[in-house]
Amino acid sequence: MTSPRPTEQDAGWSDAAPRRRDPVSPAAPSEENQLTRAAPWLNADALRHALRHAASAAKATGAVVGLVTATGGLAVGLGAPDRSVREPVTADTHFEWGSVTKTVTALTLARMVAEGIVHYDDPVSRYLPYRALPPARHPVPTLQQLATHTAGLPRLPRNLAGALLRGGLRNPYAHYDAEALYRAVRATTPRERPGTRVRYSNLGYGLLGHALGRALGSDYATAVDLCVGQPLGLTPPGGEVHRATGYHGRRRTPPWRMSALAGAGVLAGSVVQLARYVRAHLRPEEAVPPGHPSLSWALRDVQRPRADLDAPQQTCLAWHRRITPDGVAVLLHSGVTWGFTSFVSFAPAAGVGVVAVANTGAVFRAPLTRAAYHLLRSLVDDWVAVGRP
């Protein structure tokens, strides 16, 4: 099967703009004005070129890269959502987010802390059934330690093999259920004393998401929807959702499924939704609708450094925080499933962010992630060069 002829389009969007499923046309003047008002040092034509370059770096069937500011944005898509169709990808096409999900899990935690439902220093065992409690000799991590990858847990549960045999490499977590997670919690000895070392852990974030769902008397999906999805407008409206097909090499991949470890990487969505999500981090008081002050607080709190154990970057709640040579803080997170790649980054002081998605799995040297991060850094450098307006 051959790939369809690559297509290319520009997209300007704002939260007030209607959502479109047709190929996206160049940004309207009013939308470009929104962009330049928020970031007057930006040049829309130069940005289109830079976004197009970043999207092409993915070497994927379809990719979309977007710039986000406090009031608007600009996106460029290349290719198609599936090799069997000629319909182009747009800013509304849904891609799997992979580990970018962890930032949403962390924000859900922060919102629940702000509401007094849980506390950062609560031991995770408080929200697990008795049969899942680890031996008394094992130190029990707190919710914050799970959220900062300092719980001492391994990257993957040691009892994943059974689920892996059923789901294969293309869906290794699909059959890993709550009982398997409980067995892993009981049997896993932390490699280090919690709070002493950053060790990236899908097991830890899966456990955190599961605990948050139980703290609300529900499940992870409900917790995320109530705390983050609904108030930020990230929950898809009713009706058909246009999803991209994932590819690993030239082979199609099935939709990524996660059961008990959902908090580590189950979410999917569009660049429009990612842009809205980043904009909320850039300007919480403006982006969060009235009646949700705890969410505004949480959006600020997840950006606060918690651990300085992973130099040269700092660890926040899920977010990685880097400081440029000019002293500007940049927050970022990437994600990969078997058939998709995603990347989200933003600089709060400069008021800009870059989001990128592609329907290709892990690629050597992560070209999309590198290109998107380089784009954000260049935007920050330009902001510094013009006097940090």
N, C-alpha and C positions, 0 to 999 in steps of 0.2 A: 504494500500500500504506500502510495506517495503522499507527501504533505501537500495541502492546498497551497495555492500561490499566496505568499504572505500579504497581509493587508495592514494598513497603517491608518491611524486616525488620532486626532487631537481631541481632548476633552477638557472643557472648563466646567467646574461645578461649584455650587454653593449649597448650603442646606436648604435654601429656598427654591432651588432649581428643580424642575420636575425630573423624576427618574425616567431614563429612556433605555429601551432595549435595542433600538436601531443603531447603526453605526454612528459614532458621535462626531459631530461637526466641530469646526474650530470654535474656540471660546467666543462668546458674545462680548461686545465692548464693555457692557456693564460688569460682566464677570471679570474681565481683565482689569477693570478699574478697581474692583474689590481686591484683586491680587496686589496691584501696585500701591493701593492705599495702605494695606497691611505691611507691605515690604517694598518701599519705594525704590530701593536699590536694584530690584530685580528687573530683568528685561525679558518680556514674554517670548520673543523670538529665540533668544539665546537659551531660554529654559526649555523650549520645545526640542531644540537640538540636543541638549544635555539629557533630557528625559528619553528621547529616542535612542540615544547612544546607550544609556543604561539598560533599556528594554532589549536592545539587540544583543547585549552581552549575555543574556540568559541562554541564547541558542536553544530556545524552547519552541514548541508548537504555538504557544501563545504566551504573551507577557504583557503586564500593565505596570507602569511606573508613574507615581503621582507626587507632585509637590503640594504641601499643605501649609497654609498660613492661618492666622486667626480668623479671617473673614472669607477666604476663598481658596482656590486651588487650581491646578492644571494637571492633566493626566495625558499620557500617550500610551496607546496599545499597539502591539505588533502581533500579527498572526491570527490564529483561530482557536476557539475553545476545543476543537476536535479535528483530527486530521481528515475526517471523512466529510467535513462541511466547509463551505466557503464563507459562512457568516463570521465576521470579525469579532474578536474579543472587545469588550467595552469596559468602562469603569463600573458597570453593574454586573459583570460576569463573576460568578462565585468561584473562588479558589480555596483549597484547604490551607489553613494557617499553621498547622503543626505547632511547634513550641511557642509561637507568639501567643497561643492560648494561655501560657503560664502567666503572662502579664494581666490577662483578664481574671484569672484565678486569684492573683495577688490583689487586684483591685476589689474583687468580691470580699476577700478577707478584710481589707482596710475598711470597706463600707460596713461590714458587720461589726468590726471593732468600734467604729464611730457610733453605731447604733446601740452599742452595749450588749450585743448578742454573744460575742466572744471577746477574748482578750489576747493580745499578742503573746503573753507569757503563759497562756494556758497549755498544759501538756496535751498532746494530741490524743492521749489515751482517754481523756475526759469525754471525747466524742466518738468512742469506739465501743462496741459491745464487749462484754466480759470475755468472750471466747477469743477476742483479738488482742488481749492485753499481753505485752511482752513479759518475760520473766523479771522478777524483782531486781535481779542483779544487772539488768540492762538499763542504761540511762534512757529516759524517755524524752524525745525532742519536743520543743514547743512549736506552736503554730508559726511564730516568726522564724524560727530556725529552719523549718520546712520551706518557708517562703524565700529564704536567703541562701538556700543550698548549704547550710551549715549544720545540718542534722546528723552528719556522719554516715548517711545511708549510701549504698552503692547506686550507680547510675540506673541499673535495672534490677528487678527482683530476681533472686536466684531460682525461684520456681517458675520462671516464665516458659521453660521448655515445653511443658504440656500444651499450653496455649499456642506456642509457636508451631508445634507439630500440626495443630488443627488449622491455624490461620495462615501459616507460611510467612516468609519474609515480607510478603506484600501486605499482610494484615496481622502483625505479631501480637497485637493487644486485643483483638476482637473477642477472644474467648477467655480473657483473663478477668474473672468475675470477683465479686466481693469476698467470697470464701477463700479464693486463692490469695487475695490481698491480705486477709487476716492471718493466713498461715505464714505469709512472708514476714509480717510484722512480728509475729511470735518467734520466728526462727532467725531473724536477722540481728546480728550483733553489730552495733555501730563501729565503723572502722576507727573513728576518733571520738573523743569526747565532744558532744554537741556544742557548737559555738566556737570551735577552735580552728576550723578549716573550711574553705569553700570547696565543695565537691558536687558538681552538677548532677542532679538526680531526678530522673523521670519517676522513679518510685516515690521519692519524697513529694513531688507535686501531685502525683496521682492520689497519694494518701491525704494530702492537704485538701484537695477538691472533694474527696469522699467525706472527710470529716466536716467540711463546711455544709455540705448537703444534709448530713445527719444533724448538725447543730440547728438547722431550720426545720427538722422533722420531715425532710423531703429528700431530694437528690441534687447532684451537682448542677444539672441543667436548669432546674428550678431556681437554685440559689443565684446562678449567673444571670438568669433572665430578670429576676426581681431586683437584684442589687445593681446591675450594670446595663443589661440589654434593653429593658423597657425605658428607663429614664434617659438613656443616651440615644435612643432611636436606632439601636443596632439589631433589634429583633425584626426579621424580615416580615413584611406585610403579607397578608394572604394572597394566594395566587401562585403562578408558576415562577420558579427560580431558575435562572439560566446558569447551569453549572458547567465548568470546564472538565474535560476528561484528563486524568493524570497519566503521565508516561514515565516509565523508567527505561531509559534508552529508547528503543523504538516500540516497546511493548506497553500496551494499555495496562493501567492498574485499577483495581476495584476501589470504590469509595473507602476512605480510611475510617475504620471503626474502632472505638475504644469503649470499654465497659467500666470497670472499677478504676482505671487509671485515666479517666476522661480529663481530669484537671491538668494533665501534662501535655495534651495536644489534640483535642477532638474538634475544636471549632473551625468553622469555615465562613467565608463571606466575601464581599466585594471590596474593591478599592474605595468606593464611595463610603462604605461602612468603616474601613480602616482610617480614612481621612477624617471622618466624624470622630472617631475614637482618639486619634492624635490631637485634633483640635480641642477636644475636651481636656487633654493634658496640658496644652499650651495656655488655654484661658478658661480654667474651670468655672469661674464665677459667671462668665458670659455664655459658656456652652451648656452648662447644666440648667435644665428648666427649673422654674421656681418650685419650692416645696421639697427640694432634695439637698439641703445644706450639708448633710453628712457625706454625700457623694463628692461635693466640691472639696471638702476636707480630705477625703480619701485620695482623690486625684493628686493632691499636693503631697500627701504622706507617702505614697508609693515611690515618689521621686527622691525621697530623702535617703542619703547613704546610711546603710546599717552595718556594713562590715567592710573593713579595709584589709582583707586577707587574700585578695586576688589581684595584687598589683600587676600592671599599672592601672587596672580599672577598679572601680569601687562597686560593691554589690548593694543594690537597693532591694525593694520587694520585687523580685523577678528581673527588673531592668538592670542592665549593665550600664555603668556611668563612667564616661571617659572625659578627661579634661584636655582641651586642645592646648598647644603651646601658648596661645593668647589668653588662656584662662577661662575659656568658654566650656560649660558643661554640655555634653551630648549624651543622650540616653538611647539605647538601642536594644533590640532583640531580634533574632532570626528564628526561622522555623523550617523544618523539612519533614515531609512524609515520604512514602515510597514513590509518589508520583508528583509532588508539588514542592515548591520553594517559596518562602515568604520572608520579608524583611521590613521592619518598622524602626524608624529613628526620628529623633527630634531634638532641637536645641531650644529650651524654654526662653532663654534670654533673648535670642534672635527672633523668636516667634515663627520658626519654620520647621518643617518636618518633611521626610521623604518616606514613602511606602512603596513596596514593590512585591509583585506576585508573578509566578510563572508555573505552568503545568509541566514541570520536569522535576524529577527527584534529585537526590544528592548528586552534584557534579563536582569533579575535582577542582579545588581552589575556589569553589563557590563564586563564580563570576558575577552573578546577579547581585549577590550580597555585597561583594566588593565594589561593584560599580555604583550601587545605590548609596553605600556609605561614603564613597569618594565624592559623590554629588552633594550629599549633605555637608561634608566638610568644606567643599569649595564654596557653597552658599554661606556658610558661617564665616569663612575667610573673607568673602566679599563684604559681609556685614561689618566685620571688624575694620576692613580697609576704608570704608566710607564713614567711619566714626561712630559705629554702633548706634544708629538712629533709633 
